[in-house]
Amino acid sequence: MRKRTKIGLAVLALIFSTAGWSADLAKGQDAYNSGDYQTALAEWQPLAKEGYADAQFGLGLMFANGFGVTLNDDQALKWYHLAADQGHAQAQCNIAVMFANGWGVPQSSEEAFKWYSLAAEAGLTQAQFSLAKRYSKGLGIEKDSVAALRWFSIAAELGNTSASFKRDALAEKLSAAEVAEADRLAGLWMENNQALLASH
């Protein structure tokens, strides 16, 4: 039996933007977080069909967890993909989780790596941490300790406490040159993504 976790208010509050239609999104968000899934469904479904990525992601969450609807991995993946194709980082990360665990799709470390990479590049620290772990273990990609340290460092810099511990532990096992290269690559990513980070 797989374990599912409800995404809480803090995460959902970050995914919704402030466009004119955000009142309906916010109403759906409030309903979702209070457990009123029928209202959330009613608010998000029309927006999702119109192509709004945040609403599509919300529907994906509902189907992935069986909240207010029958748990349906095919539907979850459909809505996640629609949002992910528009660059929705959390949807990309959730697709990665589905592939990593074989939920509704054949288990694939390579596909999980691909989707974690997209979400990590988009600035999602959860995905950066997961991507670093995959590099450190060689899951879906050749093992690369420098790349692992780079992504642990980025995630740590962006506030992921677990990444800080992993970064420090890994750095102790690497040479000074490897640590310097990982630091250089992490710094380059941070420098190239200042606009992205400012919008978070």
Stockholm file with secondary structure:
# STOCKHOLM 1.0

chainA/1-200         MRKRTKIGLAVLALIFSTAGWSADLAKGQDAYNSGDYQTALAEWQPLAKEGYADAQFGLGLMFANGFGVTLNDDQALKWYHLAADQGHAQAQCNIAVMFANGWGVPQSSEEAFKWYSLAAEAGLTQAQFSLAKRYSKGLGIEKDSVAALRWFSIAAELGNTSASFKRDALAEKLSAAEVAEADRLAGLWMENNQALLASH
#=GR chainA/1-200 SS CCCCCCCCHHHHHHHCCCSTTHHHHHHHHHHHHTTCHHHHHHHHHHHHHHTCHHHHHHHHHHHHHTSSSCCCHHHHHHHHHHHHTTTCHHHHHHHHHHHHHTSSSCCCHHHHHHHHHHHHHTTCHHHHHHHHHHHHHTSSSCCCHHHHHHHHHHHHHTTCHHHHHHHHHHHHHSCHHHHHHHHHHHHHHHHHTHHHHHHC
#=GC SS_cons         CCCCCCCCHHHHHHHCCCSTTHHHHHHHHHHHHTTCHHHHHHHHHHHHHHTCHHHHHHHHHHHHHTSSSCCCHHHHHHHHHHHHTTTCHHHHHHHHHHHHHTSSSCCCHHHHHHHHHHHHHTTCHHHHHHHHHHHHHTSSSCCCHHHHHHHHHHHHHTTCHHHHHHHHHHHHHSCHHHHHHHHHHHHHHHHHTHHHHHHC
//
